[in-house]
Amino acid sequence: MEKELKADEKSISDDLAALQKKGKFLEKQYQEANSQLRDIVRRIKTPSRSPATSRLKQMPAFSSVAQNQGPKQKSDTLPP
């Protein structure tokens, strides 16, 4: 009877150690995923402004297209 109890205790201790190790691993994965999501949200809130993009928006033909309004005038479109 004592041998069975000691074997059960050893098995439970091993299971507990494995679960604690898995818990630490999952906590680390959670922290990494949360950090990546924070970075993504920051990028969405503060979009990068590249010089090329701002120059395109200053051009008449591209400024209206960039605002999803289509060309301002027929003369702003390129010939076919």
Secondary structure as UniProt FT lines:
FT   HELIX           2..45
FT   HELIX           51..58
FT   HELIX           60..66
FT   TURN            67..68
FT   HELIX           74..76
//
